[in-house]
Amino acid sequence: MARYCVSLLFLFLQVSGHADIIVHKEEVYLSDLFELPEGTQDVAVMPAPSCGQRQEIPVSFLKTLAQRYRLSCENMCSVWVERAASPADAQVVRTVRVPTLVASKHAGETIFTEDLDWTEVRENHIRQDVIRNPEEVIGKIARLAMRATVPIRFADIRNPVVIRRNASVVLRVQMQNLQATIRGKALEDGGCGDTIRVVNTQSGKIIEGIVYNDKIIDITPI
């Protein structure tokens, strides 16, 4: 029997050295690899890769097929077969709603309820530090310039300043059932719940404390 010409695909491979064959079934057929002459029976020759995956078909296997089905096997090179993902196999894209700014904010500006809107974001694109509860944003201050429609991170905001740098404060120490207070001075600005550096004006020692209100800073006993 006369030997048939190999498909145009392999003529292309002789020039480029690389090509992808996309298949949609669970098996790779002879017609996926060769351009079959009229009347030639098409058969499955190997399992297809998993959906969305690729697999290289070596030259040795192609030559074996060509010889078995009396096709030309000259100047062949390996090819990559990829199985297309069907809609049923496609990964479900989940989205979540997160609060974002309606308009950009400058550093130091306060964020109010009317400044917020909701934006749908792909769940697998959300960082761990992105805020999802608007109550954690309202009333806070923009630490740096913030853009509209961008998910808000905890690092983007800070509490409103209630204690200014160099302000006289009360340093409160809780020790079991005993509470003591000493005079101190704030070394940096801070809002309620912030940890800032303070100095004990009696000893001159610099320590850290948590801002309780505009007058009191809680410190941990040493």
C-alpha positions as CSV (number, residue, x, y, z in Angstrom):
1,M,0.0,0.0,0.0
2,A,1.2,3.4,-0.8
3,R,2.5,5.6,2.0
4,Y,0.4,8.7,2.7
5,C,1.7,12.1,3.3
6,V,1.9,13.4,6.8
7,S,-0.4,16.2,7.9
8,L,0.3,19.9,7.3
9,L,0.8,20.1,11.1
10,F,4.1,18.2,10.8
11,L,5.2,20.4,7.9
12,F,4.8,23.3,10.2
13,L,6.7,21.5,13.0
14,Q,9.7,21.1,10.6
15,V,10.0,24.9,10.5
16,S,9.0,26.0,14.0
17,G,10.0,23.0,16.1
18,H,7.0,23.5,18.4
19,A,3.2,23.5,18.2
20,D,0.2,22.7,20.4
21,I,-2.7,20.4,19.5
22,I,-5.9,21.2,21.4
23,V,-8.2,18.2,22.0
24,H,-11.6,18.2,23.7
25,K,-12.2,14.5,24.3
26,E,-10.8,12.0,26.8
27,E,-8.7,10.4,24.1
28,V,-6.3,11.6,21.4
29,Y,-7.2,10.4,18.0
30,L,-5.1,9.7,14.9
31,S,-6.7,12.6,13.1
32,D,-5.6,15.0,15.9
33,L,-2.0,14.2,15.0
34,F,-2.1,13.4,11.2
35,E,-4.2,14.7,8.3
36,L,-5.7,11.4,7.2
37,P,-6.5,10.6,3.6
38,E,-10.1,10.0,2.6
39,G,-11.3,6.6,3.6
40,T,-8.7,6.1,6.4
41,Q,-10.3,4.9,9.6
42,D,-9.8,7.3,12.6
43,V,-8.9,5.6,15.9
44,A,-8.0,6.6,19.4
45,V,-4.3,6.3,20.0
46,M,-3.7,7.4,23.6
47,P,-5.5,8.9,26.6
48,A,-5.8,12.7,26.6
49,P,-4.2,14.7,29.4
50,S,-6.4,16.0,32.2
51,C,-8.5,19.0,31.5
52,G,-6.3,22.1,31.2
53,Q,-3.1,20.0,31.2
54,R,-0.5,19.5,28.5
55,Q,1.5,16.4,27.6
56,E,4.4,15.9,25.2
57,I,4.2,13.2,22.5
58,P,7.7,12.0,21.7
59,V,8.9,11.5,18.1
60,S,9.4,7.7,18.8
61,F,5.6,7.3,19.5
62,L,4.7,9.4,16.4
63,K,6.9,7.3,14.2
64,T,5.4,4.1,15.6
65,L,1.9,5.4,14.8
66,A,3.0,6.4,11.3
67,Q,4.5,3.0,10.6
68,R,1.4,1.2,12.0
69,Y,-1.0,3.2,9.9
70,R,1.3,3.5,6.9
71,L,1.9,7.3,7.1
72,S,5.0,9.2,6.3
73,C,7.4,9.5,9.3
74,E,10.1,11.7,7.8
75,N,11.4,14.9,9.5
76,M,9.1,14.6,12.5
77,C,9.5,16.2,15.9
78,S,7.7,15.9,19.2
79,V,4.5,17.8,19.8
80,W,2.5,19.0,22.8
81,V,-1.1,18.0,23.2
82,E,-3.4,20.1,25.5
83,R,-6.8,19.1,26.6
84,A,-9.3,22.0,26.7
85,A,-11.2,22.6,29.9
86,S,-14.9,22.2,29.5
87,P,-17.3,24.7,31.2
88,A,-18.2,21.9,33.7
89,D,-14.5,21.5,34.6
90,A,-13.7,25.2,34.9
91,Q,-13.0,26.4,38.4
92,V,-15.8,28.4,40.0
93,V,-14.6,31.9,40.6
94,R,-15.9,33.1,43.9
95,T,-16.2,36.8,44.7
96,V,-16.7,38.7,48.0
97,R,-17.8,42.2,48.7
98,V,-15.4,44.5,50.5
99,P,-15.7,48.2,51.4
100,T,-13.8,50.6,49.2
101,L,-13.6,54.4,48.9
102,V,-16.0,56.2,46.6
103,A,-13.3,58.9,46.0
104,S,-9.6,59.1,46.8
105,K,-8.5,60.3,50.2
106,H,-5.4,62.3,51.1
107,A,-3.2,61.3,54.1
108,G,-4.7,62.6,57.3
109,E,-8.3,62.7,56.1
110,T,-11.1,61.1,58.1
111,I,-13.2,58.3,56.5
112,F,-16.9,58.7,57.0
113,T,-19.8,56.4,56.2
114,E,-20.7,58.2,53.1
115,D,-17.1,57.8,51.8
116,L,-17.6,54.0,51.5
117,D,-19.1,51.8,48.8
118,W,-19.0,48.0,48.1
119,T,-16.8,46.4,45.5
120,E,-16.9,42.8,44.2
121,V,-13.4,41.2,44.4
122,R,-12.2,37.7,43.5
123,E,-11.8,35.8,46.7
124,N,-8.5,34.3,45.7
125,H,-7.1,37.8,45.0
126,I,-7.8,39.2,48.5
127,R,-4.9,39.6,50.8
128,Q,-5.1,38.6,54.5
129,D,-4.9,42.2,55.6
130,V,-7.8,43.5,53.6
131,I,-10.7,44.9,55.7
132,R,-14.1,43.3,55.1
133,N,-16.1,45.0,57.8
134,P,-16.9,48.7,57.1
135,E,-17.2,49.4,60.8
136,E,-13.4,48.9,61.0
137,V,-12.9,51.7,58.6
138,I,-15.5,54.4,59.5
139,G,-14.0,57.1,61.7
140,K,-10.4,56.1,60.9
141,I,-7.7,58.3,59.4
142,A,-6.0,57.7,56.0
143,R,-2.4,56.9,56.9
144,L,-1.2,57.6,53.3
145,A,-3.0,58.7,50.2
146,M,-5.8,56.1,49.4
147,R,-7.3,55.4,45.9
148,A,-11.0,54.9,45.2
149,T,-12.3,51.4,44.5
150,V,-9.2,49.7,45.9
151,P,-9.6,47.2,48.8
152,I,-8.7,48.9,52.1
153,R,-5.9,47.3,54.2
154,F,-5.4,47.7,57.9
155,A,-2.0,49.3,57.1
156,D,-3.8,52.1,55.1
157,I,-5.6,53.5,58.1
158,R,-5.0,54.6,61.7
159,N,-7.0,55.7,64.7
160,P,-7.8,59.4,65.1
161,V,-5.1,61.1,67.1
162,V,-6.2,61.8,70.7
163,I,-2.7,62.3,72.2
164,R,-0.1,64.5,70.5
165,R,3.6,64.3,70.7
166,N,5.1,66.0,73.8
167,A,1.7,66.0,75.6
168,S,1.7,65.4,79.3
169,V,0.0,62.1,80.1
170,V,-0.8,59.7,82.9
171,L,1.0,56.4,82.8
172,R,-1.3,53.7,84.4
173,V,0.0,50.4,85.7
174,Q,-2.2,47.6,86.7
175,M,-0.6,45.0,89.1
176,Q,-3.1,42.4,90.2
177,N,-5.5,44.3,92.5
178,L,-3.3,47.3,92.7
179,Q,-3.4,50.2,90.3
180,A,-0.7,52.9,90.2
181,T,-0.2,56.0,88.1
182,I,2.8,58.1,87.4
183,R,3.4,61.2,85.2
184,G,4.8,60.8,81.7
185,K,5.1,62.5,78.3
186,A,4.1,61.2,74.9
187,L,7.0,60.9,72.4
188,E,4.7,60.5,69.4
189,D,1.1,60.9,68.3
190,G,-1.4,58.2,69.0
191,G,-5.0,57.2,68.8
192,C,-7.1,55.0,71.1
193,G,-5.7,51.5,71.0
194,D,-2.3,52.5,69.4
195,T,1.0,51.5,71.0
196,I,3.2,54.6,71.3
197,R,6.5,55.4,73.0
198,V,6.3,57.5,76.2
199,V,8.9,58.6,78.8
200,N,8.5,58.3,82.6
201,T,9.2,61.9,83.6
202,Q,10.4,60.8,87.1
203,S,13.0,58.2,86.0
204,G,13.6,59.4,82.4
205,K,13.1,55.8,81.1
206,I,11.5,55.4,77.7
207,I,8.8,52.7,77.5
208,E,5.8,51.7,75.3
209,G,2.2,52.0,76.3
210,I,-1.3,51.6,74.8
211,V,-3.4,54.8,74.5
212,Y,-6.6,54.4,76.5
213,N,-8.0,57.9,76.0
214,D,-6.7,61.5,75.6
215,K,-5.1,61.5,79.0
216,I,-4.2,58.0,80.0
217,I,-1.7,55.5,78.6
218,D,-1.6,51.9,80.0
219,I,1.8,50.4,80.5
220,T,2.9,46.9,81.4
221,P,4.7,46.5,84.7
222,I,8.3,45.4,84.3
